[in-house]
Amino acid sequence: MAYLAVDFKVMIMQDNTVLNYIKNVLNNLPNDWLKLTTHRLDIYNEQLAKTEFLDQFDHLFKNNNYQAPALNELPTAFDYIRLGHPLSCVLEWTIANLNQIKSDQVISFSSESIPILAILRKNLFANKNTLILLKNEFPESFDIETVKKVYGYEFETQKIDCNSEIPDFDGTTILFESKQDICQFEYPSKVDFVINTRKDLGSILLVNGKENEEYISEIQHVRRRETIAMTPANTLLALQKLSGVPSDVPQFNYAEDQKTVLNVIKDITGVGTKAVVGSSGLSIQYAIVMGLIDHANENHTDRPIKIVVPPNCYGGTNDQARRVAACLDNVEVMDLPVDGGNDMVNSVNIVLDKIAEENAVPYIIAEIPTNPRVEVPDLVKLKEVLSKERKTTSGESAIAPVFILDQTFCPNVHFLGDNEILSSVQTIAYVSGSKFPSGGRCTAGYCTANTKAAKLMDKIEYHIQLCDNEATALQMEILAEQMPSMNQRIQDAYVNTREFVSFIEKELPNAKINFVSEELAEQGFTPSVFSLDLPTKGNTEEEREIYKRALNLKLINLMISEIPNESKYCVSYGQLKGCYWTIPATSTQGTTKEGDKDYIARVALSANMDLDLHKKVFLDFVKEI
């Protein structure tokens, strides 16, 4: 017993050391950790994104170095807030140290519901039973029957008052509790996972035991694809509570901010249909897909469901659709080649004919303009093929498609109004809010529908609430502040982009640039992103491809090294200032099949940047090649 007592004292000393260090870190917090969606884009090693930040943070801890310059020099953490960010990493590291486990065994979420769904998804494929033990209640919007019927997950639930009531169970046991002290964990040996939730912050999941470590990467992938990590602002509140640092609980006027945002969405889209605002673009997309599957199950019983997705589109969109289909026997993904030599209209026509023959329910996800090649299809012809009456093989009328339009590149275009081009097609449009809506200040996104698809919005709203993926109060406040100026920022950024594209065309005429034509711009398509195929050389196709890829990196590295305050290596778009460079094949298309990837440079400009300096550096690059 004496040994145990000494051990207990050592643990207390270790806890105090950790908490005192965190107090000092919070007192020297880099402003960017709280204000940016991605910290230190200039120090980013994608292969080490899940480990490098914490490895270096742990080194600072061991040296008791909590000075602001040292903290600010830490590299990018995880992935654009969804998978994690500096403050969520620090929170998880702190809880792990206090519980003497590895930091990746603690995973924070903005959502209260998604950590449950993440474990259930893993157990679906493992054919493993799940028991959820409730210390109090599920989140109010978590509907058990819908989770079973629509998401395809099976589980049991049981109420308990204390840990002594935890039963033996053949399968996975989850202890779920809503509590004010969200960072305080009890995890008896019979429990595999503990989920603490707090409505105003989100949730923290603790993975208990080495035998459950195989769940970690899959739980993190759910966080990356279907929701986001606990937001920086909420993570800060959790850390302050845990370490005893006084905090000013922020006061929000959520109802007023929401009203402002919804009114602006009506003005921007030109339609008065219900709109839904989520914690990220992928949160919104997940609610759209699950809401439509729910609607199809109720209205087209026993019909197969086809989710049609461009194979080279943004990796999150592509990956998420396939992840949903993998869970449900009646859902299948079909490819929709849309750019790089493929015509969206022709592809839509072919795929809808095939779906009609199979008497299936068609849901088409597409970006206009396309990403990364910024192509706009013939909209009149697109409307015709989407509206075309089709027959099944038995002669019945085929189910009409729902067109799910990602218009992040051009959120100002009026696709949805009653007199607009897609008014005769059931259309839902959504926008990633980390782009133009917030100017890069938060990840929240939104969606709405035209009159023909308005009936579907109730289901989408239901599923964004079930997943607890609605925008946080701070996110809504940021959107209310930023969205009224969105259309002007879009126009101003386009002016810079057109000028830069024209400059490149003049100085490097052999380069292939993918950008909208002047005619399309006059129709309202004014993106501020373009893709660049640099001229290459070599005796074989392989040599030419290797040369071009190296040239891409040379250009990007030159830009971000010569203009570090403005040029960043990032997938982002619509920021308030600066210029962003990326190679889709190694960033946005990370989970895309290799043959569908685009090894080109994608460039996104803002309205606030030194365009003359960017021209000068680009000219230096041209002279070098």
C-alpha positions in Angstrom: 0.0 0.0 0.0 2.9 2.3 0.8 4.1 1.9 -2.8 0.7 2.8 -4.1 0.6 5.9 -1.9 4.0 7.1 -3.2 2.9 6.3 -6.8 -0.3 8.4 -6.2 1.8 11.3 -5.0 4.0 11.1 -8.1 0.9 11.2 -10.2 -0.4 14.3 -8.5 3.0 16.0 -9.0 2.9 15.0 -12.7 -0.6 16.4 -13.0 0.3 19.7 -11.5 3.4 20.0 -13.7 1.2 19.4 -16.8 -1.6 21.8 -15.7 0.9 24.5 -14.7 2.5 24.2 -18.1 -0.8 24.5 -19.9 -1.7 27.6 -17.8 1.5 29.2 -19.0 0.8 28.2 -22.6 -2.6 29.7 -22.4 -1.1 33.0 -21.1 1.2 33.0 -24.2 -1.2 31.7 -26.7 -0.4 32.6 -30.3 -3.2 34.6 -31.7 -3.3 32.5 -34.9 -4.2 29.4 -32.9 -7.5 30.9 -32.1 -8.2 33.0 -35.2 -7.0 31.0 -38.2 -8.5 27.8 -39.7 -5.0 26.6 -40.4 -1.9 27.7 -38.4 1.6 28.0 -40.0 0.9 26.9 -43.6 4.5 27.6 -44.3 5.5 24.8 -41.9 3.5 21.9 -43.3 4.7 18.4 -43.9 1.6 16.4 -44.9 3.1 13.0 -44.1 3.8 14.1 -40.5 0.7 16.3 -40.1 -0.8 14.0 -37.3 2.4 13.8 -35.3 4.9 16.6 -35.9 3.0 19.3 -34.0 2.7 17.2 -30.8 6.2 15.8 -31.0 7.6 19.4 -31.0 5.0 20.5 -28.4 6.0 17.7 -26.1 9.7 18.7 -26.5 8.8 22.3 -25.4 6.9 20.8 -22.4 10.0 18.8 -21.3 12.1 21.9 -21.5 9.4 24.0 -19.8 9.4 26.3 -22.7 6.0 28.1 -23.1 7.2 31.3 -24.6 5.1 32.8 -27.4 7.8 32.8 -30.1 8.5 29.0 -29.5 4.8 28.2 -29.6 4.3 30.2 -32.8 7.1 28.3 -34.5 5.3 25.0 -34.1 4.2 23.5 -37.4 0.7 23.0 -38.8 -1.4 20.6 -36.7 -3.5 18.0 -38.5 -5.8 19.3 -41.2 -7.8 22.5 -41.6 -9.6 22.2 -38.2 -11.8 19.2 -39.3 -9.2 16.6 -38.3 -7.5 18.8 -35.7 -5.7 22.1 -35.0 -3.2 23.4 -32.4 -5.7 23.9 -29.5 -7.5 20.6 -30.0 -4.1 18.8 -30.2 -3.1 20.5 -26.9 -6.4 19.6 -25.2 -6.1 15.9 -26.3 -2.4 15.9 -25.2 -3.3 17.3 -21.8 -6.1 14.9 -21.1 -3.9 12.0 -22.2 -1.0 13.0 -20.0 -3.4 13.4 -17.0 -4.7 9.9 -17.6 -1.3 8.4 -18.5 -2.3 7.3 -22.0 -1.2 8.2 -25.5 -2.4 11.4 -26.9 -4.1 9.8 -29.9 -6.4 7.9 -27.5 -8.2 11.2 -26.9 -10.2 12.7 -29.7 -12.3 15.8 -29.5 -15.4 16.7 -31.6 -17.5 19.8 -32.2 -20.5 17.3 -32.3 -21.9 15.4 -29.4 -23.4 12.7 -31.6 -20.7 11.9 -34.2 -18.3 10.0 -31.8 -21.0 7.4 -31.2 -21.6 7.1 -35.0 -17.9 6.7 -35.5 -17.6 3.7 -33.2 -20.8 2.2 -34.6 -19.5 2.5 -38.1 -16.3 0.6 -37.2 -18.4 -2.1 -35.5 -20.7 -2.4 -38.5 -17.8 -3.7 -40.6 -16.4 -5.8 -37.8 -19.9 -7.3 -37.2 -19.5 -6.5 -33.5 -22.2 -5.8 -30.9 -22.3 -2.4 -29.2 -23.7 -1.4 -25.8 -24.1 2.3 -25.0 -24.3 3.0 -21.2 -26.0 6.3 -20.4 -25.2 8.1 -17.3 -27.9 10.6 -18.2 -29.4 11.2 -21.7 -28.4 11.2 -25.3 -28.4 14.6 -27.0 -32.0 15.7 -27.6 -31.8 15.3 -31.4 -30.2 11.9 -31.4 -32.9 9.6 -32.7 -32.1 5.9 -32.0 -34.6 4.5 -34.6 -33.3 6.8 -37.4 -29.7 5.8 -36.6 -30.6 2.2 -37.0 -32.9 2.5 -40.0 -31.1 5.2 -42.1 -27.5 4.8 -41.0 -27.6 1.1 -40.7 -26.1 0.9 -37.3 -27.1 -1.7 -34.6 -26.7 -1.2 -30.9 -28.2 -1.6 -27.4 -28.7 1.1 -24.7 -28.8 0.9 -20.9 -29.2 3.5 -18.2 -26.8 3.3 -15.3 -26.4 5.5 -12.2 -22.8 4.5 -11.2 -19.9 2.6 -12.6 -20.5 -0.4 -10.4 -23.6 -1.1 -12.5 -21.6 -1.7 -15.7 -22.5 -5.2 -17.0 -20.4 -7.8 -18.7 -21.0 -7.5 -22.5 -19.9 -9.5 -25.5 -18.8 -6.6 -27.7 -18.0 -3.0 -27.4 -19.1 -1.0 -24.4 -19.4 2.8 -24.6 -19.9 5.0 -21.5 -21.7 8.2 -22.5 -22.2 11.1 -20.2 -23.2 14.8 -20.5 -21.2 16.8 -17.9 -19.9 20.2 -17.1 -16.4 19.0 -16.4 -16.0 17.6 -19.9 -12.3 16.9 -19.4 -12.7 14.7 -16.3 -12.7 11.0 -17.2 -13.5 7.8 -15.3 -13.0 4.7 -17.3 -13.6 1.3 -15.6 -11.9 -1.7 -17.2 -15.1 -3.0 -18.6 -15.6 0.1 -20.7 -14.0 0.4 -24.2 -14.8 4.0 -24.9 -15.8 7.0 -22.8 -17.6 9.9 -24.4 -18.0 13.1 -22.4 -20.2 15.8 -23.9 -21.2 19.4 -23.1 -23.8 21.0 -25.3 -22.0 24.3 -25.6 -18.6 22.8 -26.4 -19.0 19.4 -28.1 -17.5 16.1 -27.0 -14.3 14.3 -26.0 -13.9 10.6 -26.7 -11.3 8.5 -24.7 -10.2 5.2 -26.2 -9.6 2.8 -23.3 -7.2 -0.2 -23.6 -4.6 -1.3 -26.2 -7.1 -3.7 -27.8 -9.2 -0.7 -28.9 -6.4 1.3 -30.5 -7.3 -0.1 -33.9 -10.4 2.2 -33.8 -8.3 5.4 -33.5 -7.6 6.1 -37.2 -11.1 5.2 -38.3 -12.6 7.5 -35.6 -10.3 10.3 -36.7 -11.4 9.7 -40.4 -15.0 10.1 -39.4 -14.1 13.4 -37.8 -12.3 14.5 -40.9 -15.1 13.5 -43.3 -18.4 13.9 -41.5 -17.8 16.6 -38.9 -15.0 18.7 -37.4 -12.9 18.7 -34.3 -13.9 20.8 -31.3 -13.5 24.4 -32.6 -10.5 26.5 -31.4 -12.7 28.8 -29.3 -14.5 25.9 -27.6 -11.3 24.0 -27.1 -9.8 27.1 -25.4 -12.8 27.2 -22.9 -12.3 23.5 -22.2 -8.6 24.0 -21.5 -9.2 27.0 -19.3 -11.7 25.0 -17.2 -9.3 22.1 -17.0 -6.3 24.1 -15.9 -8.1 26.6 -13.7 -7.4 29.6 -15.8 -10.2 32.3 -15.5 -12.2 32.7 -18.6 -14.8 35.1 -19.9 -17.6 33.0 -21.2 -18.5 34.6 -24.6 -22.0 36.0 -25.0 -23.6 35.4 -28.4 -26.9 36.6 -29.9 -27.4 33.3 -31.8 -31.0 34.0 -32.8 -30.1 37.4 -34.3 -27.0 36.2 -36.0 -28.9 33.2 -37.5 -31.6 35.5 -38.8 -29.0 37.7 -40.4 -27.3 34.7 -42.1 -30.5 33.2 -43.3 -31.6 36.5 -44.8 -28.2 37.0 -46.5 -28.5 33.4 -48.0 -31.9 34.3 -49.4 -30.4 37.5 -51.0 -27.4 35.7 -52.4 -29.2 32.7 -53.8 -32.3 34.5 -54.9 -34.6 31.9 -53.3 -36.7 32.0 -50.1 -36.4 28.2 -49.3 -35.4 27.1 -45.9 -31.6 27.1 -45.5 -29.4 25.0 -43.2 -26.1 26.1 -41.7 -23.6 23.5 -40.6 -20.2 23.3 -38.9 -18.4 22.7 -42.2 -19.0 22.1 -45.9 -18.6 18.3 -45.4 -21.0 18.5 -42.4 -23.6 20.0 -44.7 -22.9 17.5 -47.5 -23.3 14.6 -45.0 -26.7 15.9 -43.9 -27.7 16.3 -47.5 -26.8 12.7 -48.4 -28.2 11.1 -45.3 -31.4 13.3 -45.6 -31.9 12.3 -49.2 -31.3 8.6 -48.3 -33.9 8.9 -45.5 -36.4 10.5 -48.0 -35.8 7.8 -50.6 -36.3 5.0 -48.0 -39.7 6.5 -47.2 -40.8 7.5 -50.7 -39.2 5.0 -53.0 -39.3 1.8 -50.9 -37.0 -1.0 -52.0 -35.5 1.1 -54.8 -31.7 1.1 -55.0 -30.0 4.5 -54.5 -27.3 5.8 -56.7 -25.0 8.6 -55.6 -23.3 10.0 -58.7 -19.9 11.7 -58.0 -17.1 13.0 -60.2 -14.1 10.7 -59.6 -11.6 13.6 -59.5 -13.6 16.0 -57.4 -12.5 17.3 -54.0 -11.4 14.3 -52.0 -13.7 14.9 -49.1 -16.8 14.9 -51.4 -15.6 11.8 -53.2 -14.5 9.9 -50.1 -17.6 10.7 -48.0 -20.0 9.5 -50.7 -18.2 6.2 -50.9 -18.0 5.8 -47.1 -21.8 6.3 -46.9 -22.4 3.7 -49.7 -20.1 1.2 -48.0 -22.4 1.2 -44.9 -25.7 0.6 -46.8 -26.6 -2.3 -49.0 -29.1 -0.3 -51.1 -26.7 2.6 -51.9 -24.0 2.6 -54.6 -21.6 5.2 -55.9 -21.3 5.8 -59.7 -18.6 7.8 -61.4 -19.4 11.0 -63.3 -16.5 12.2 -65.5 -16.9 15.9 -65.8 -13.7 17.7 -66.9 -10.3 17.3 -68.3 -11.7 16.3 -71.7 -15.0 14.9 -70.4 -18.2 16.7 -70.9 -20.5 16.9 -67.9 -23.7 17.0 -69.9 -22.9 13.9 -71.9 -21.8 12.1 -68.7 -25.0 13.0 -66.8 -27.1 11.8 -69.7 -25.3 8.5 -69.9 -25.4 7.8 -66.1 -29.1 8.9 -65.8 -30.1 6.6 -68.6 -28.4 3.7 -66.9 -30.0 4.5 -63.5 -33.4 4.7 -65.1 -32.9 1.2 -66.6 -32.2 0.0 -63.1 -35.3 1.8 -61.6 -33.0 3.4 -59.1 -33.1 6.8 -57.2 -30.4 9.2 -58.7 -28.6 11.8 -56.6 -25.9 13.7 -58.5 -23.2 15.6 -56.8 -21.2 18.1 -59.0 -19.3 21.3 -58.8 -19.9 24.2 -61.1 -17.4 25.5 -62.0 -15.6 22.1 -61.8 -12.6 21.7 -59.5 -9.7 21.9 -60.3 -10.1 22.8 -64.0 -12.7 25.5 -63.5 -15.0 24.4 -66.3 -18.6 25.4 -66.7 -20.9 23.0 -68.7 -23.5 24.2 -71.2 -26.2 24.9 -68.7 -29.1 24.8 -71.1 -28.1 21.3 -72.2 -27.4 20.3 -68.6 -30.9 21.4 -67.7 -32.3 19.4 -70.6 -30.6 16.1 -69.7 -31.5 16.6 -66.0 -35.2 17.3 -66.9 -35.5 14.6 -69.6 -38.3 12.1 -69.0 -36.9 8.6 -68.8 -38.5 5.2 -68.6 -37.5 2.1 -66.7 -37.0 -1.2 -68.6 -40.6 -2.1 -67.6 -42.0 1.1 -69.1 -42.6 3.0 -65.9 -41.6 6.6 -65.4 -38.1 6.8 -64.0 -37.5 8.6 -60.7 -36.4 12.2 -61.4 -32.8 13.1 -60.2 -31.9 15.4 -57.4 -28.9 17.6 -58.5 -26.7 18.5 -55.5 -24.6 21.4 -56.6 -21.4 22.4 -54.9 -21.1 26.1 -55.9 -18.3 27.0 -53.5 -16.3 28.5 -56.4 -19.2 30.8 -57.4 -21.7 31.1 -54.6 -23.0 34.4 -56.1 -24.5 32.7 -59.2 -28.3 32.4 -59.1 -28.9 28.8 -60.0 -31.9 28.3 -57.7 -34.4 31.1 -58.4 -37.8 30.3 -59.9 -36.9 31.8 -63.2 -33.3 30.6 -63.3 -31.7 27.9 -65.4 -32.2 24.9 -63.0 -35.7 25.9 -61.8 -37.2 22.8 -63.5 -34.7 20.4 -61.8 -34.8 19.4 -58.2 -31.6 21.2 -57.1 -29.9 21.6 -53.7 -26.9 24.0 -53.6 -24.3 24.1 -50.9 -21.2 26.2 -50.1 -18.1 25.5 -48.0 -18.2 28.4 -45.5 -14.4 28.4 -44.9 -14.2 30.0 -48.4 -16.0 33.2 -49.4 -18.8 33.1 -46.8 -16.4 33.6 -43.8 -13.3 34.7 -45.7 -11.3 31.8 -44.1 -12.2 32.8 -40.6 -14.3 29.6 -39.8 -15.3 26.4 -41.5 -19.1 26.7 -41.3 -21.1 26.1 -44.5 -24.7 26.3 -45.7 -27.2 24.8 -48.2 -30.6 25.6 -49.6 -32.8 24.4 -52.4 -34.9 25.7 -55.3 -38.7 25.5 -55.1 -38.8 22.1 -56.8 -36.6 20.6 -54.1 -37.8 22.6 -51.1 -39.6 19.6 -49.6 -36.2 17.9 -49.1 -34.8 20.6 -46.8 -36.8 19.3 -43.8 -34.9 16.0 -44.0 -31.6 17.7 -44.4 -32.2 19.9 -41.4 -33.3 16.8 -39.4 -30.0 15.0 -40.1 -27.7 18.0 -39.5 -29.4 18.2 -36.0 -29.2 14.4 -35.4 -25.5 14.6 -36.1 -25.2 17.7 -34.0 -23.4 19.3 -36.9 -25.1 22.7 -36.9 -22.9 25.8 -36.9 -21.6 26.9 -33.5 -22.7 30.2 -32.0 -19.3 31.8 -32.9 -19.4 30.4 -36.4 -22.8 31.9 -36.9 -21.5 35.3 -35.6 -18.6 35.2 -38.0 -20.9 34.4 -40.9 -23.3 37.2 -39.9 -20.3 39.6 -40.0 -18.7 38.4 -43.2 -21.5 37.3 -45.5 -23.0 40.7 -46.3 -19.8 41.7 -48.0 -19.3 38.4 -49.8 -20.5 39.3 -53.3 -18.3 42.4 -53.4 -15.2 40.4 -52.2 -16.0 37.8 -55.0 -16.0 40.5 -57.6 -12.9 42.2 -56.4 -11.0 38.9 -56.1 -12.1 38.0 -59.7 -10.6 41.3 -61.0 -7.2 40.4 -59.5 -7.4 36.8 -60.9 -8.3 37.9 -64.4 -5.4 40.3 -64.4 -3.0 37.6 -63.1 -4.2 35.1 -65.7 -3.8 37.6 -68.5 -0.3 38.3 -67.3 0.7 34.6 -67.3 -0.9 34.1 -70.7 1.4 37.0 -72.0 4.6 36.0 -70.3 4.3 32.2 -70.5 2.1 31.5 -73.6 3.0 27.8 -73.7 1.3 27.2 -70.3 -2.2 25.8 -70.3 -4.5 27.8 -68.0 -7.9 26.6 -67.0 -10.1 29.6 -66.2 -13.5 30.9 -67.1 -13.9 32.8 -70.4 -14.8 36.5 -70.5 -18.3 35.4 -71.8 -18.9 33.2 -68.8 -17.8 36.0 -66.5 -20.4 38.3 -68.0 -23.0 35.6 -67.1 -21.9 35.9 -63.4 -19.2 33.1 -63.2 -16.5 35.1 -61.6 -14.3 32.6 -59.6 -11.0 33.7 -58.2 -9.2 30.4 -58.8 -7.5 29.0 -61.8 -5.4 25.9 -62.6 -2.1 26.0 -64.4 -0.5 23.3 -66.5 3.1 24.4 -66.9 5.0 23.7 -70.2 7.1 20.6 -70.0 9.8 18.7 -71.8 11.2 15.2 -72.2 11.5 12.4 -74.6 8.8 10.2 -73.1 5.4 10.9 -71.5 6.9 9.8 -68.1 9.8 12.2 -68.4 7.5 15.0 -69.3 5.2 14.3 -66.4 8.1 14.1 -63.9 9.5 17.4 -65.2 6.1 19.1 -65.0 5.5 18.0 -61.4 8.9 19.2 -60.4 8.2 22.6 -62.1 4.9 22.9 -60.2 6.7 22.6 -56.9 9.5 24.9 -58.0 6.9 27.6 -58.8 4.9 27.2 -55.6 8.1 27.1 -53.4 9.4 30.2 -55.0 6.1 32.1 -54.5 5.7 31.2 -50.8 9.4 31.8 -50.0 9.6 35.2 -51.8 6.2 36.4 -50.6 5.7 34.6 -47.2 3.2 37.1 -45.8 0.8 36.6 -48.7 1.5 33.4 -50.7 0.6 30.2 -48.8 0.6 26.5 -49.6 -3.0 25.7 -48.9 -6.2 24.3 -50.6 -8.2 27.3 -49.4 -10.1 29.8 -51.5 -12.0 33.0 -50.8 -9.7 34.3 -48.0 -9.8 37.9 -47.0 -6.2 38.4 -48.1 -3.2 36.8 -49.8 -2.8 34.1 -52.5 -3.1 30.3 -52.0 -1.3 27.6 -54.0 -1.7 23.9 -54.1 -1.4 20.8 -56.2 -4.8 19.0 -56.1 -3.3 15.5 -56.5 -1.5 15.8 -53.2 -4.0 17.9 -51.3 -7.7 18.1 -52.1 -7.6 14.8 -54.1 -5.8 12.9 -51.4 -8.2 9.9 -51.3 -9.0 10.1 -55.1 -7.9 7.1 -57.2 -4.4 7.8 -58.7 -5.5 7.7 -62.3 -8.1 10.5 -61.6 -5.7 12.9 -59.8 -4.6 16.2 -61.3 -0.9 17.1 -60.9 -1.3 20.7 -61.8 -1.0 23.9 -59.9 -4.2 25.5 -58.5 -4.0 29.1 -57.6 -6.6 31.1 -55.5 -6.4 34.9 -55.2 -8.0 37.3 -52.9 -9.1 41.0 -53.3 -6.4 42.1 -50.8 -2.9 41.2 -52.1 0.1 42.7 -53.7 -0.6 41.6 -57.3 2.4 43.5 -58.7 4.8 41.6 -56.4 3.2 38.3 -57.5 3.7 39.2 -61.1 7.4 40.1 -60.5 8.1 36.8 -58.7 6.3 34.9 -61.4 8.4 36.7 -64.1 11.5 35.6 -62.2 10.3 32.0 -62.4 9.7 32.3 -66.1 13.3 33.6 -66.7 14.7 30.6 -64.7 12.9 28.1 -67.0 
